Structures are given as C-alpha cells and as structure tokens.
Amino acid sequence: MSRLRSRRRDERGAVAVTVAMLMVVLVGIGAFTVDFGVSYVSTRQLQTASDSAALAAATKYGQLPGSCAVLAADTAAKAAVQSGVTSYREENRAGSTGSITSVACSPDGKALDITYSSAGSTESFLGGVFGHSSGYNSTKSATARVQVPTQGIGVRPYALCGSILPSVTTFPSPVFQMDLPSTGNSLCPGAASSGNWWSIDCPEAPSNSNTYLGEATLNGCTDPISIVPNQGTRTGSDLRNYLNNSCPVKSSSCLGANTGNLGGTPILNAWSSLVQERKRILLPVFCGTPSPCDQAAVVNAGGNNAIYPVQALVGVIVCGYHFGTNNNQNSAAIPMDGDCGGLNNPNGLTAAPGGNQDNYLLLRAVRIQVSGSSGDPQCAMGDTCDLGARIYKLVK
C-alpha cells in the first residue's frame, strides 16, 4: 500500500515538471506571436511609407523639364525632391528614416525610375523574456516610374496644330491663342482640309451630329486615343513623313475628320462649361513641329476622308473660345480671371476680337496626369512627342 502511494507521488511530480516545461514553450510561442504581429504591422507600414514617398517623388520629377538622362544626373533636383517627400514617409510610419536610393532611366531609356527606401525599428515586447530585447530592424523599398503616356482616356475630339503650340518648357504656360483653320492662320496654312475645322471623330463612334460632338467636347472620348508609336527623335519633314506613313487607315492614333458645325448649340454649351470651370483637358496634337504645317501633314486631306496622325498629347486649361460673333459663339462674356487672368495672361488676350470667319481657342499648356495608359512608353521624356502629359505608377 505504501509503495502505491509513493508511485502516485512520483507521477504527480512528473506531471508538474511536464506542465512547467510546456508553460515555457507556450510563453515563448506567445511572445513570438505578439512580436511577430507587431513586426508585421510595422513592416507593412514601412512598405506603405516607401510606396507613398516613391510615388510622390515621381510626381515631383514629372514636373521638371528634361530627358530621363538629364534628370537622373541632377543631384540638386534629387536633394530637393527628397526633402519634399519626407512628410509622405513620416505620415505612414512615424519614427522611420528614409531616402531616395536611386534615380535612373528605365531599361528602355524612355522613362525615369525613382527608388525610395524606408527603415525602422520595432520594439520587442516579450522577446526580452528569451534574451531578445533590442527590437527588430526592417528596411523596405519601392520604385515608382514617371513616363510620357502612350494613350489617354477622355481626350477631347479636337486636333491641335503642333506648329502653333508655343515652345513650352515650363508649366503652366501663359495664355496663348490657338488659331483654328481660318484666313488668319499663318502657321498652319491650308491644313484645315476642306470642310473640316480640326474637329475629329472619337474612335468609338464616328458621327457628325452636333449632339455627339457636344457630349464628346464636354466629357471626352470614351475609347482611348493613342500617339503614333516609335517616333523616336525624328523632327521636321522626317517626322511628318513617318506620321503620315503610319496612318494609311483610321485608328486610335490616326483620327478621322469630323465635318460637323462648331456653332451647334450642344457644342457651344460644352465649350462654355469648360471655360467656366477652367477645366484641364487633354488634346491630341498633329503635324509635329515643322513650320508652317500645311496639308501635307494630313492624310487624304479633304472632308471626312482626312486622317490626322496623333504626334503627341497635350494638357491644357481652357480659357476661352471664339467660333464667330453671333449669340454665344464666343466666350467674351466670361471674365478672363483666376488661372486665365492677371500674370497668367500677360498679353491680355480675350475671346472678343475677330469676325464670323475667325476661329480660335485661348489655352494654357499644363502638366496633366493621365489615366488609362499602363503600357510601355512609346515616347521618351524630352523628345518632340513629349508635351508635358505624365503618368505615374509603382513598378517594384
């Protein structure tokens, strides 16, 4: 009987030892779980901080003129951009450190890649029980790209003559007058193409109706409009010939002429809305930069058969329009103020001058962020097809 009691006492002792050992293991697992969860959250915050700072840096680089090679070598620009994006990192991960670790051209040499790295330490809450009390250090990086868009959604159906566009190297530009086909157009003589005023058909639904053109003027084309690919560094007649040869038929980068009437009520109402809102819109540019830009820049010049090759996309603020002097065929009654007045309009341009045969727009060229262009760039930053539109995206 005494041996049985002794055996039970031995078993109780063994169970106690086992439970004690298991408690150590369970506490260790708990400590690891708590520290791992906190570290995971901290690491995710560091990644978000790097993502945010990289995109902000790309946006700031996108406001600067120059090719990717020029920008990548500009140490002063790097320092200024890095200082300007610190808050984006700190807002997402307090107590972190970070910097731009690389500014380089993309592999194809057309875009600019900016890499930002964030580092931080996460406190060890229970790791000290097992001798790890110094915290956990992590570093996370992100690479954002700024590029010239290949295409744009919501592009308005009006082609601008490249020869009339001012030489814009800083954005936004002062207000300038974009003459449409008329007797006073000296830089694009004859490029009107008979029966056409550089209004174009959207790729999705060619139509000459005023209702269609008014809707597309107000809200843009539904289907994307693309630039002619692989223009490279061509200029002058070489560029013009390349553009024309690339457009034997109509397509999203070879736009058909629309011979509708610019004086239709839906169209005029749409332009009035754009002016009143100081709307920033995207417009296609044809002809490139040769001067003058004549009918040789238009394929099959003449009526609905005309095709306008898209050489570039340009962002503008609409400040005014003049399609004649009757009723509301011009925006002379809308004040030229705000973005379109004062120092922004040094030449004092208004939409009042001119007769019924004079057609022009008052615009400011601006950098504009484009959506709907996720493919590889077809235009290198700084080339003649780069007129300030930009797209920003994370690539790593």
C-alpha positions in Angstrom: 0.0 0.0 0.0 2.9 2.3 0.9 4.5 1.6 -2.5 1.3 2.6 -4.3 1.2 5.9 -2.5 4.8 6.6 -3.4 4.2 5.8 -7.0 1.3 8.3 -7.2 3.5 11.0 -5.7 6.2 10.3 -8.3 3.6 10.6 -11.1 2.3 13.9 -9.7 5.9 15.2 -9.7 6.5 14.2 -13.3 3.3 15.9 -14.4 4.3 19.1 -12.7 7.7 19.1 -14.5 6.0 18.5 -17.8 3.5 21.3 -17.3 6.3 23.7 -16.3 8.2 22.8 -19.4 5.1 23.3 -21.6 4.5 26.7 -19.9 7.9 27.8 -21.0 7.2 26.7 -24.6 3.7 28.3 -24.6 5.1 31.6 -23.2 7.7 31.5 -25.9 5.2 30.9 -28.6 3.0 33.7 -27.2 6.0 36.1 -27.1 6.9 35.2 -30.7 3.3 35.6 -31.9 3.0 39.1 -30.2 6.4 40.3 -31.5 5.8 38.8 -35.0 2.4 40.5 -35.3 3.7 43.9 -34.2 6.7 43.5 -36.5 4.5 42.5 -39.4 2.3 45.6 -39.0 5.4 47.8 -38.7 6.9 46.2 -41.9 3.7 46.9 -43.8 3.8 50.5 -42.6 7.3 50.8 -43.9 6.3 49.4 -47.3 3.4 51.8 -47.5 5.7 54.7 -46.5 8.1 53.7 -49.3 5.3 53.4 -51.8 3.9 56.8 -50.9 7.3 58.5 -50.9 8.3 56.9 -54.2 5.1 58.0 -56.0 5.4 61.5 -54.5 9.0 61.7 -55.8 7.9 60.5 -59.2 5.2 63.2 -59.3 7.7 65.9 -58.4 10.2 64.7 -61.0 7.4 64.7 -63.5 7.1 68.5 -63.1 10.7 69.0 -64.2 11.8 69.5 -67.8 14.4 67.4 -69.5 15.2 63.8 -70.6 15.5 61.0 -68.2 19.3 61.1 -68.5 19.4 64.8 -67.6 17.1 64.3 -64.6 18.9 61.2 -63.4 22.2 63.1 -63.3 20.7 66.2 -61.5 21.9 65.9 -57.9 20.3 69.2 -56.9 16.9 68.1 -58.1 17.3 64.8 -56.2 18.1 66.7 -52.9 15.1 69.0 -53.4 12.7 66.1 -54.3 13.9 64.0 -51.3 13.3 66.9 -48.9 9.8 67.4 -50.4 8.7 63.8 -49.9 9.8 63.2 -46.3 6.4 64.0 -45.0 4.8 61.2 -47.1 7.1 58.7 -45.3 6.6 60.1 -41.9 2.8 60.2 -42.2 2.8 56.4 -42.9 5.5 55.3 -40.5 6.4 57.6 -37.6 10.0 57.3 -36.4 11.3 55.9 -39.6 14.2 57.1 -41.7 14.4 57.1 -45.5 15.9 58.4 -48.7 15.9 58.2 -52.4 18.4 55.5 -53.2 18.3 55.6 -57.0 17.2 57.8 -59.8 17.8 56.1 -63.2 16.4 55.7 -66.7 14.2 52.8 -67.2 15.7 49.9 -69.2 14.3 51.2 -72.5 15.7 54.7 -71.7 12.3 56.4 -72.1 11.1 56.8 -68.5 12.5 57.7 -65.2 12.6 55.3 -62.2 12.9 56.6 -58.7 13.6 54.1 -55.8 12.9 55.1 -52.2 13.9 53.1 -49.1 12.4 53.4 -45.6 13.9 51.9 -42.5 12.6 51.5 -38.9 12.9 49.5 -35.7 10.1 47.7 -34.0 10.2 47.3 -30.2 10.3 43.7 -28.8 7.5 43.5 -26.2 8.0 39.9 -24.9 11.2 38.9 -26.7 13.2 40.0 -23.7 12.0 37.0 -21.8 14.2 34.9 -24.1 17.0 37.3 -24.3 15.9 39.4 -27.4 15.2 42.9 -26.2 16.9 45.1 -28.8 13.9 45.2 -31.2 13.6 44.3 -34.9 15.0 46.3 -37.7 13.4 46.4 -41.1 14.0 48.1 -44.5 11.5 48.3 -47.3 11.9 49.8 -50.8 9.6 50.9 -53.6 10.3 52.0 -57.2 8.0 54.5 -59.0 8.1 55.4 -62.6 7.3 58.7 -64.4 6.7 58.4 -68.2 5.1 60.1 -71.1 1.7 58.5 -71.7 1.1 56.3 -74.7 -2.6 57.0 -74.7 -5.3 58.9 -72.8 -8.9 58.3 -72.0 -11.3 61.3 -72.1 -9.3 63.1 -74.8 -11.4 65.9 -76.4 -12.0 65.5 -80.1 -10.1 68.5 -81.4 -6.7 68.2 -83.1 -4.2 71.0 -82.4 -1.6 72.0 -85.0 1.9 71.5 -83.5 3.3 74.5 -85.3 1.0 76.8 -83.3 1.8 75.4 -79.9 4.3 77.7 -78.1 7.6 76.3 -77.1 6.7 75.2 -73.6 9.5 74.1 -71.3 7.9 75.3 -68.0 4.3 74.6 -66.9 1.8 76.0 -66.8 2.4 78.3 -69.8 0.9 81.8 -70.2 -2.4 82.0 -72.0 -1.9 81.7 -75.8 -4.2 81.8 -78.8 -4.6 78.6 -80.7 -5.9 79.6 -84.2 -8.1 77.0 -85.9 -8.4 77.0 -89.7 -9.2 80.5 -90.8 -7.8 83.2 -93.0 -5.6 84.4 -90.2 -3.8 81.2 -89.6 -0.3 81.7 -90.9 1.5 78.8 -89.2 -0.9 76.1 -90.5 -2.0 77.4 -93.9 -4.3 75.1 -95.7 -4.2 72.4 -93.1 -7.9 72.9 -92.5 -8.7 70.2 -95.0 -11.8 71.1 -97.0 -14.9 71.1 -94.8 -13.1 70.4 -91.5 -12.1 72.6 -88.6 -9.8 70.1 -86.9 -12.7 68.6 -85.0 -12.2 64.8 -85.1 -14.2 61.6 -84.6 -13.7 59.7 -81.4 -12.5 56.2 -82.1 -15.6 54.5 -80.6 -18.4 56.1 -82.6 -17.7 58.3 -85.6 -20.6 60.7 -86.1 -21.1 64.2 -87.5 -24.1 65.0 -85.2 -23.9 68.1 -83.0 -25.2 66.1 -80.0 -22.4 63.6 -80.3 -19.7 66.2 -80.7 -21.1 68.3 -77.8 -21.0 65.3 -75.5 -17.5 64.4 -76.5 -16.4 68.0 -76.1 -17.8 68.1 -72.6 -16.7 64.7 -71.3 -14.1 63.4 -73.8 -14.0 60.4 -76.0 -14.8 57.1 -74.3 -12.2 55.0 -76.0 -8.5 55.8 -75.6 -6.6 57.9 -78.1 -3.0 56.9 -78.6 0.1 58.6 -80.1 1.7 57.1 -83.2 4.3 54.7 -81.7 8.1 54.6 -82.2 8.5 58.2 -83.4 11.9 58.3 -81.8 13.9 61.5 -82.2 12.6 62.4 -85.7 11.9 66.0 -86.4 10.9 68.2 -89.3 9.9 66.6 -92.6 11.3 63.2 -91.4 8.8 63.2 -88.5 5.9 64.4 -90.8 6.6 61.6 -93.3 6.8 59.0 -90.6 3.5 60.1 -89.1 1.7 60.1 -92.4 3.1 56.7 -93.4 1.9 55.3 -90.1 -1.7 56.2 -90.8 -3.0 54.5 -94.0 -6.3 54.0 -92.3 -8.2 55.4 -89.4 -7.4 54.1 -85.9 -7.0 55.2 -82.3 -3.8 57.0 -83.3 -4.9 58.0 -86.8 -8.1 60.1 -86.2 -10.7 60.7 -88.8 -12.0 64.2 -89.5 -15.4 65.3 -88.3 -17.1 67.9 -90.6 -19.7 68.9 -88.0 -20.6 72.6 -87.3 -18.7 74.1 -84.4 -21.6 76.6 -84.0 -24.1 73.9 -82.9 -25.8 74.6 -79.6 -24.6 71.4 -77.8 -21.0 72.2 -78.8 -21.1 75.8 -77.7 -22.7 74.9 -74.4 -19.9 72.3 -73.8 -17.2 74.8 -74.5 -18.9 77.4 -72.2 -18.8 74.8 -69.4 -15.2 74.0 -70.0 -14.3 77.7 -69.8 -16.4 78.5 -66.7 -14.8 75.5 -64.9 -11.3 76.3 -66.1 -11.3 72.7 -67.0 -8.0 70.8 -67.5 -8.4 68.6 -70.6 -6.2 66.5 -72.9 -6.0 67.3 -76.6 -4.3 65.4 -79.5 -1.6 67.2 -81.5 -0.9 66.6 -85.2 1.9 67.7 -87.5 4.7 67.8 -85.0 6.8 70.9 -85.0 7.6 71.8 -88.7 6.6 75.4 -89.6 4.5 76.0 -91.5 2.3 73.0 -91.1 0.4 72.6 -94.4 -1.9 70.0 -95.9 1.0 67.6 -96.3 0.5 66.9 -92.5 -2.9 65.5 -93.1 -3.5 62.1 -94.8 -6.2 62.2 -97.5 -6.8 65.9 -96.9 -10.5 66.7 -97.7 -13.7 66.2 -95.8 -14.5 63.0 -93.9 -11.6 61.2 -95.6 -9.0 63.3 -93.8 -6.8 61.5 -91.2 -4.9 63.3 -88.5 -1.9 61.3 -87.2 -1.5 61.9 -83.4 2.0 63.1 -82.8 1.5 63.9 -79.1 -1.0 64.6 -76.3 -1.0 68.0 -74.5 -2.8 69.1 -71.4 -4.4 72.5 -71.4 -6.7 74.8 -69.3 -9.5 76.1 -71.5 -9.6 79.9 -71.0 -11.8 80.9 -73.9 -13.2 80.2 -77.4 -14.2 82.2 -80.5 -16.2 80.5 -83.3 -17.8 83.6 -84.6 -19.7 86.7 -83.2 -23.3 85.6 -83.2 -25.1 84.7 -80.0 -22.9 82.6 -77.7 -20.4 81.6 -80.4 -17.6 83.1 -78.2 -16.8 83.3 -74.5 -16.2 87.1 -74.4 -18.8 87.4 -71.6 -16.9 85.1 -69.3 -14.2 87.0 -67.4 -10.5 86.1 -68.0 -9.6 85.8 -64.4 -8.1 83.2 -62.0 -6.0 80.7 -63.9 -6.6 82.7 -67.1 -6.1 86.2 -65.8 -3.5 88.6 -64.3 0.1 87.4 -64.6 -1.2 84.2 -66.3 -2.4 86.3 -69.2 0.5 88.8 -69.8 -0.7 89.7 -73.3 -4.3 90.5 -72.2 -5.9 88.0 -74.6 -9.7 87.8 -74.7 -12.2 85.9 -76.8 -13.8 89.1 -78.2 -11.6 90.1 -81.2 -12.4 88.7 -84.7 -15.3 88.2 -87.0 -17.5 85.3 -88.0 -14.7 83.7 -90.0 -12.2 83.7 -87.2 -11.9 80.6 -85.1 -9.6 80.2 -82.1 -9.2 78.9 -78.6 -7.5 80.5 -75.7 -5.5 77.9 -73.8 -2.7 77.4 -71.2 -0.5 74.4 -71.5 -0.2 72.5 -68.2 1.2 69.3 -67.0 -1.6 66.8 -66.6 -1.7 63.4 -65.0 -3.1 60.9 -67.5 -5.1 57.7 -66.7 -5.7 54.7 -68.9 -2.1 54.4 -70.1 -0.5 51.4 -68.4 1.7 50.0 -71.3 5.3 50.6 -72.1 6.1 54.2 -73.1 6.3 55.0 -76.8 7.7 58.4 -76.3 10.8 59.2 -74.3 10.8 62.1 -71.9 12.2 65.2 -73.6 11.5 64.0 -77.1 9.4 66.1 -79.5 6.4 63.9 -78.7 6.7 64.9 -75.0 4.3 67.9 -74.4 4.1 67.7 -70.7 1.5 64.9 -70.0 2.6 62.4 -67.4 1.7 59.1 -65.9 3.0 57.8 -62.6 3.0 54.2 -61.4 4.7 51.8 -59.0 6.8 49.3 -60.8 8.5 47.5 -57.9 
